[in-house]
Amino acid sequence: MKHINYESEDGDAMTIHVNRERTLRLASSLVRIPSENPPGNECEVANYLESEMKKIGFRVFRYDFKPERPNLIGHLKAGDGRAIIFDGHMDTVPAGNPDLWITKNPFSGEVINGRLYGRGSADMKSSIAAFLSATETILDESELEGEVLVFLVSDEEVSGLGTKDILSRGYTADMAVVGEPTALEVMIAHKGVVRWRLSTFGKSAHSSSPEKGINAIYKMAEACLELKKLSETLHKKRHPLLGSPTISINTIRGGEKDNVIPDFCEVSIDRRLVPGEKLEDAESDLINILEEIKGRDREFQYRLERYLYVPPSLTKPDADIVQLMRKAVRKVMGVEPKISGFKATCEMVHLVNHKIPTVIFGSGKLEQAHKINEYVEVEEVIKAAEIYAHLIINATRYR
């Protein structure tokens, strides 16, 4: 059942009830369509979403920004009011071992004790369902006064370039919301990320005579210990919305055989940046550490290669989208929303780089993402849909 009651021009007196069954059915259906990345098989879920958006009334445009990697753009224009973008990704991380899931099927879309389970339930298919349900509710009441664009992208979990591709085609708006899981908190910033491959080199020898070789793993161990010290230093810094910047070593490989002194070792380094930090400074910190080791150890030889960089981003707290999002949450939840930051990286950066003020807001918790037994609270999905509906009405009302 849905009901919209408009009693004031600014939207303060309106009440919105979305169709619970429709919203939950859409969220469950999306979870039941696997779209794991890697390998990256979003075509089936894109086909379903394209069909659903057309039923709602969207004009839908579809582009493959990579072979068999579709992006969808849903477009509604019903007046001369402002335009708002909803941005969501269709892919999920791999589901892992099905036997470890409470449902024994990561794509069951089952509801157990008020929780919708399945890979992608929190990250972020429930938010996609909530936003589409919100738009459908408004259209049924013929109250849309502006423009709504829905960006549904592929390959967010790997390249993160789907939204950038859509924006390069000329699509824009006055404001945007990214539906990552925020537990209904209004998030106005996110961390950036830099990743490097660090290699150390040695000299192979028979393990019975290690003194005749140079052990590349030992050389890497020196670097790892110094990077642990850097991690402790970074932890002392604090951003008011995002906490500390971080650095971590997350993969390692080296050696060829258990009786050969290794002449090569490689690790991946993940550095999370907060707004105000620069790539150049983060990279210089790392190079200075490595050069310092090299200065005291003539056998220390290394190579550092950067293979990923996504800058952090921040929307001003007084931006219209932030105030409209806060207002929508207050109306539905009856409390002042928490303003915070998203500790991971997301598509917000591309929107902000195109001068589109953006917030991150959605159902589900980031802590549930990428885990066995991922779930989202059903009530949170319904509340998200109601909040999105209030946001759409007020955001598109005036130019």
C-alpha positions as CSV (number, residue, x, y, z in Angstrom):
1,M,0.0,0.0,0.0
2,K,1.2,3.5,-0.7
3,H,-0.1,6.9,0.2
4,I,1.2,10.4,-0.5
5,N,-0.3,13.4,1.2
6,Y,1.0,16.8,0.2
7,E,0.0,19.7,2.4
8,S,2.8,22.1,2.1
9,E,5.0,23.5,-0.7
10,D,8.2,22.6,1.1
11,G,7.2,19.0,1.7
12,D,7.4,19.1,5.5
13,A,3.8,17.9,5.9
14,M,3.8,15.1,3.3
15,T,3.7,11.5,4.3
16,I,4.9,8.7,2.0
17,H,4.4,5.0,2.3
18,V,5.9,2.9,-0.5
19,N,4.7,-0.5,-1.5
20,R,6.5,-2.9,0.9
21,E,5.8,-6.0,-1.0
22,R,6.9,-4.5,-4.3
23,T,10.1,-3.1,-2.8
24,L,11.0,-6.3,-1.1
25,R,10.2,-8.4,-4.1
26,L,12.4,-6.3,-6.3
27,A,15.3,-6.4,-3.8
28,S,15.0,-10.2,-3.5
29,S,14.8,-10.7,-7.2
30,L,18.0,-8.7,-7.7
31,V,19.8,-10.8,-5.1
32,R,18.7,-14.0,-6.9
33,I,20.5,-13.0,-10.1
34,P,24.2,-13.6,-9.6
35,S,26.5,-10.8,-10.8
36,E,29.8,-11.8,-9.2
37,N,32.9,-9.8,-10.2
38,P,35.2,-11.3,-10.9
39,P,34.4,-12.8,-13.4
40,G,32.0,-10.0,-14.2
41,N,28.6,-11.2,-15.4
42,E,26.2,-8.3,-15.1
43,C,24.3,-8.9,-18.3
44,E,21.5,-10.9,-16.7
45,V,20.9,-8.5,-13.9
46,A,21.1,-5.6,-16.4
47,N,18.4,-7.2,-18.5
48,Y,16.2,-7.5,-15.5
49,L,16.7,-3.9,-14.4
50,E,16.3,-2.6,-17.9
51,S,12.9,-4.3,-18.0
52,E,11.8,-3.1,-14.6
53,M,12.8,0.5,-15.2
54,K,10.9,0.5,-18.5
55,K,7.8,-0.7,-16.6
56,I,8.1,2.1,-14.2
57,G,8.3,4.6,-17.0
58,F,12.0,5.4,-17.5
59,R,13.6,5.8,-20.9
60,V,16.5,3.4,-20.7
61,F,19.8,3.7,-22.5
62,R,22.3,0.9,-22.5
63,Y,26.0,1.0,-23.2
64,D,28.7,-1.6,-23.0
65,F,31.7,0.3,-21.6
66,K,33.7,-2.9,-21.9
67,P,32.7,-6.0,-23.9
68,E,29.7,-7.7,-22.2
69,R,29.9,-5.1,-19.3
70,P,26.7,-3.0,-19.6
71,N,25.9,0.3,-18.1
72,L,22.3,1.4,-17.8
73,I,21.0,5.0,-17.7
74,G,17.4,5.4,-16.7
75,H,15.9,8.9,-17.5
76,L,12.7,10.5,-16.3
77,K,11.8,14.2,-17.0
78,A,8.4,15.5,-15.9
79,G,8.9,19.2,-15.5
80,D,11.4,22.1,-15.4
81,G,12.7,21.4,-11.8
82,R,16.1,20.3,-10.9
83,A,17.8,17.0,-11.8
84,I,19.1,14.4,-9.4
85,I,21.2,11.3,-10.1
86,F,21.0,8.0,-8.3
87,D,24.1,6.0,-8.8
88,G,24.4,2.2,-8.0
89,H,26.5,-0.7,-9.1
90,M,25.0,-4.0,-10.4
91,D,28.1,-6.2,-9.7
92,T,29.0,-7.9,-6.4
93,V,32.1,-9.5,-5.0
94,P,32.2,-13.3,-5.3
95,A,29.9,-15.2,-2.9
96,G,32.4,-17.6,-1.4
97,N,31.7,-21.1,-0.2
98,P,27.9,-21.7,-0.3
99,D,28.1,-24.2,2.6
100,L,29.1,-21.5,4.9
101,W,26.0,-19.4,4.3
102,I,23.0,-19.8,6.6
103,T,20.8,-20.2,3.6
104,K,23.2,-22.7,1.9
105,N,22.6,-20.6,-1.2
106,P,24.3,-17.1,-1.5
107,F,21.7,-16.1,-4.1
108,S,18.5,-17.3,-2.3
109,G,17.2,-13.8,-1.5
110,E,15.5,-15.4,1.5
111,V,14.1,-13.3,4.4
112,I,14.9,-14.8,7.8
113,N,13.9,-13.0,11.0
114,G,13.4,-9.7,9.2
115,R,16.7,-9.9,7.3
116,L,17.1,-10.3,3.5
117,Y,20.1,-12.6,3.0
118,G,22.3,-13.0,-0.1
119,R,25.4,-11.7,-1.9
120,G,24.7,-8.1,-2.8
121,S,21.8,-7.6,-0.4
122,A,23.6,-4.8,1.5
123,D,26.1,-3.9,-1.2
124,M,24.0,-2.6,-2.9
125,K,21.1,-4.2,-4.6
126,S,18.6,-3.3,-1.8
127,S,19.4,0.4,-2.4
128,I,18.7,0.0,-6.1
129,A,15.4,-1.6,-5.3
130,A,14.6,1.2,-2.8
131,F,15.3,4.0,-5.2
132,L,13.3,2.4,-8.0
133,S,10.4,1.8,-5.7
134,A,10.6,5.4,-4.5
135,T,10.4,6.7,-8.0
136,E,7.6,4.4,-8.9
137,T,5.6,5.6,-5.9
138,I,6.0,9.3,-6.9
139,L,5.1,8.6,-10.5
140,D,1.9,6.8,-9.5
141,E,0.8,10.0,-7.8
142,S,2.0,12.2,-10.7
143,E,4.1,14.5,-8.5
144,L,7.5,14.5,-10.2
145,E,8.4,18.1,-11.1
146,G,11.9,17.7,-12.4
147,E,14.3,15.1,-13.7
148,V,15.6,11.8,-12.3
149,L,18.5,9.9,-13.7
150,V,19.5,6.4,-12.6
151,F,23.1,5.3,-13.3
152,L,23.4,1.5,-12.9
153,V,27.0,0.5,-13.6
154,S,29.1,-2.6,-14.1
155,D,32.6,-3.4,-12.7
156,E,32.5,-1.2,-9.7
157,E,34.1,-3.9,-7.6
158,V,37.2,-4.1,-9.8
159,S,37.8,-1.1,-12.0
160,G,35.3,1.4,-10.6
161,L,35.1,3.2,-13.9
162,G,31.4,2.6,-14.9
163,T,30.2,6.0,-13.6
164,K,33.1,7.8,-15.2
165,D,32.1,6.3,-18.5
166,I,28.5,7.5,-18.2
167,L,29.6,11.0,-17.3
168,S,32.0,11.1,-20.2
169,R,28.9,10.8,-22.5
170,G,27.5,14.1,-21.3
171,Y,25.0,13.1,-18.6
172,T,24.9,15.5,-15.6
173,A,22.5,16.8,-12.9
174,D,22.3,19.3,-10.1
175,M,23.0,16.8,-7.4
176,A,23.5,13.0,-6.8
177,V,23.2,10.2,-4.3
178,V,25.3,7.0,-4.3
179,G,23.4,4.1,-2.8
180,E,26.3,2.4,-1.0
181,P,25.4,0.8,2.4
182,T,25.5,3.6,5.1
183,A,22.9,2.2,7.6
184,L,20.8,5.3,6.7
185,E,23.6,7.7,7.7
186,V,24.2,10.7,5.5
187,M,27.8,10.4,4.3
188,I,29.4,13.4,2.6
189,A,33.0,12.1,2.1
190,H,34.9,9.0,1.3
191,K,38.5,7.8,1.5
192,G,40.7,7.6,-1.5
193,V,43.0,4.7,-2.3
194,V,46.5,4.2,-3.7
195,R,47.9,0.7,-4.5
196,W,51.5,-0.2,-5.3
197,R,53.4,-3.4,-6.1
198,L,56.7,-3.5,-4.2
199,S,59.3,-5.9,-5.4
200,T,62.6,-6.8,-3.8
201,F,65.4,-8.6,-5.6
202,G,68.2,-11.0,-4.3
203,K,70.4,-13.8,-5.5
204,S,69.4,-17.4,-5.7
205,A,71.5,-20.1,-4.1
206,H,71.1,-23.6,-2.7
207,S,69.5,-23.4,0.7
208,S,72.3,-25.5,2.2
209,S,74.6,-22.5,1.6
210,P,72.4,-19.4,2.2
211,E,75.4,-17.2,2.7
212,K,76.1,-17.6,-1.1
213,G,72.8,-16.0,-1.9
214,I,70.8,-12.8,-1.1
215,N,67.4,-13.6,0.3
216,A,64.8,-11.3,-1.3
217,I,62.2,-12.3,1.3
218,Y,64.4,-11.1,4.1
219,K,64.9,-7.8,2.2
220,M,61.1,-7.5,1.9
221,A,60.8,-8.2,5.7
222,E,62.9,-5.1,6.4
223,A,60.5,-3.0,4.3
224,C,57.4,-4.5,5.9
225,L,58.7,-3.7,9.4
226,E,59.3,-0.1,8.3
227,L,55.8,0.2,6.8
228,K,54.3,-1.1,10.0
229,K,55.9,1.9,11.7
230,L,54.4,4.2,9.1
231,S,51.0,2.6,9.7
232,E,51.4,3.5,13.4
233,T,52.3,7.1,12.6
234,L,49.3,7.5,10.3
235,H,47.0,6.1,12.9
236,K,47.7,9.1,15.1
237,K,46.2,11.4,12.5
238,R,42.4,12.0,12.5
239,H,39.9,13.3,9.9
240,P,36.7,14.4,11.6
241,L,34.5,12.3,9.2
242,L,36.7,9.5,8.2
243,G,39.1,8.7,11.0
244,S,42.7,7.8,10.3
245,P,44.5,7.3,7.0
246,T,45.9,3.8,6.7
247,I,48.5,1.7,5.0
248,S,48.5,-2.1,4.9
249,I,50.4,-4.9,3.1
250,N,47.7,-7.3,1.8
251,T,49.3,-9.9,-0.4
252,I,52.8,-11.4,-0.7
253,R,54.5,-13.9,-3.0
254,G,58.1,-15.0,-3.3
255,G,60.4,-17.9,-3.8
256,E,60.3,-20.8,-6.3
257,K,61.2,-23.9,-4.3
258,D,61.6,-24.9,-0.7
259,N,65.4,-25.6,-1.1
260,V,66.3,-22.4,-3.1
261,I,67.2,-19.0,-1.6
262,P,64.6,-16.7,-3.1
263,D,65.8,-14.0,-5.5
264,F,62.4,-12.3,-5.8
265,C,59.6,-11.2,-3.5
266,E,56.5,-9.0,-4.2
267,V,53.9,-7.5,-1.9
268,S,50.8,-5.3,-2.6
269,I,50.5,-2.1,-0.6
270,D,47.1,-0.5,0.1
271,R,47.1,3.2,1.2
272,R,43.8,4.9,2.2
273,L,43.8,8.7,1.9
274,V,41.6,11.2,3.6
275,P,40.6,14.5,2.1
276,G,43.5,16.9,2.3
277,E,46.1,14.2,1.6
278,K,47.9,14.3,-1.7
279,L,49.1,11.3,-3.8
280,E,52.5,12.9,-4.2
281,D,53.0,13.1,-0.5
282,A,51.9,9.6,0.2
283,E,54.2,8.2,-2.5
284,S,57.1,10.3,-1.3
285,D,56.7,8.9,2.2
286,L,56.9,5.4,0.9
287,I,59.9,6.1,-1.4
288,N,61.8,7.9,1.4
289,I,61.4,4.8,3.6
290,L,62.7,2.5,0.9
291,E,65.6,4.8,0.1
292,E,66.5,4.9,3.7
293,I,66.7,1.1,3.9
294,K,68.8,1.2,0.7
295,G,71.2,3.7,2.2
296,R,72.0,1.4,5.1
297,D,71.8,-1.9,3.2
298,R,73.7,-2.0,-0.1
299,E,72.1,-5.3,-1.0
300,F,68.6,-3.8,-0.8
301,Q,67.2,-3.5,-4.4
302,Y,63.6,-2.7,-5.0
303,R,61.0,-1.7,-7.6
304,L,57.9,0.3,-6.8
305,E,55.0,0.4,-9.2
306,R,51.7,2.3,-8.7
307,Y,48.7,0.5,-10.3
308,L,45.7,2.2,-8.8
309,Y,44.8,5.7,-7.6
310,V,41.4,7.0,-6.7
311,P,41.4,10.3,-4.8
312,P,39.3,11.0,-1.8
313,S,36.3,13.3,-2.1
314,L,34.2,15.6,0.0
315,T,30.9,17.5,-0.4
316,K,30.4,20.7,1.6
317,P,28.0,20.2,4.6
318,D,26.0,23.2,3.5
319,A,25.4,21.8,-0.1
320,D,21.7,21.5,-1.1
321,I,22.0,17.7,-1.5
322,V,23.2,17.4,2.1
323,Q,20.5,19.6,3.5
324,L,17.8,17.9,1.4
325,M,19.0,14.4,2.5
326,R,19.0,15.5,6.1
327,K,15.5,16.8,5.8
328,A,14.2,13.6,4.2
329,V,15.8,11.5,7.0
330,R,14.3,13.7,9.7
331,K,10.9,13.3,8.1
332,V,10.9,9.5,7.9
333,M,13.0,8.6,10.9
334,G,12.0,11.4,13.3
335,V,15.6,12.1,14.3
336,E,18.5,14.3,13.2
337,P,20.6,12.1,10.9
338,K,24.3,11.5,11.6
339,I,26.6,13.1,9.2
340,S,29.7,11.0,8.6
341,G,32.1,9.6,6.0
342,F,32.4,6.4,4.0
343,K,35.6,4.7,4.8
344,A,35.8,2.7,1.6
345,T,36.1,4.2,-1.9
346,C,33.1,4.5,-4.2
347,E,31.7,6.2,-7.4
348,M,31.1,9.5,-5.6
349,V,34.6,10.6,-6.7
350,H,33.6,10.7,-10.4
351,L,30.5,12.7,-9.7
352,V,32.3,15.2,-7.5
353,N,35.0,15.5,-10.2
354,H,32.2,16.6,-12.6
355,K,31.1,19.3,-10.2
356,I,28.0,17.4,-9.1
357,P,27.5,17.7,-5.3
358,T,27.0,14.2,-4.0
359,V,26.1,12.3,-0.8
360,I,26.4,8.5,-0.1
361,F,23.2,7.1,1.4
362,G,21.7,3.6,1.4
363,S,20.3,0.7,3.3
364,G,22.6,-1.9,4.9
365,K,25.9,-1.7,6.7
366,L,29.3,-1.5,5.1
367,E,30.4,-4.1,7.7
368,Q,28.1,-6.6,6.1
369,A,29.5,-6.1,2.6
370,H,31.8,-8.7,1.1
371,K,31.1,-11.2,4.0
372,I,29.6,-14.6,4.2
373,N,25.9,-14.3,5.3
374,E,25.6,-10.8,4.0
375,Y,22.2,-9.4,4.8
376,V,20.2,-6.2,5.1
377,E,17.3,-5.4,7.5
378,V,14.0,-5.4,5.6
379,E,12.8,-2.4,7.6
380,E,15.9,-0.5,6.6
381,V,15.2,-1.1,2.9
382,I,11.6,0.2,3.3
383,K,12.8,3.3,5.2
384,A,15.4,3.9,2.6
385,A,12.7,3.9,-0.1
386,E,10.6,6.4,1.8
387,I,13.6,8.6,2.4
388,Y,14.5,8.5,-1.3
389,A,11.0,9.4,-2.2
390,H,11.1,12.5,0.0
391,L,14.4,13.4,-1.4
392,I,13.3,13.1,-5.0
393,I,10.2,15.3,-4.4
394,N,12.1,18.1,-2.7
395,A,15.3,17.9,-4.8
396,T,13.4,18.1,-8.2
397,R,10.8,20.7,-7.2
398,Y,12.6,24.0,-8.0
399,R,15.2,25.0,-10.5
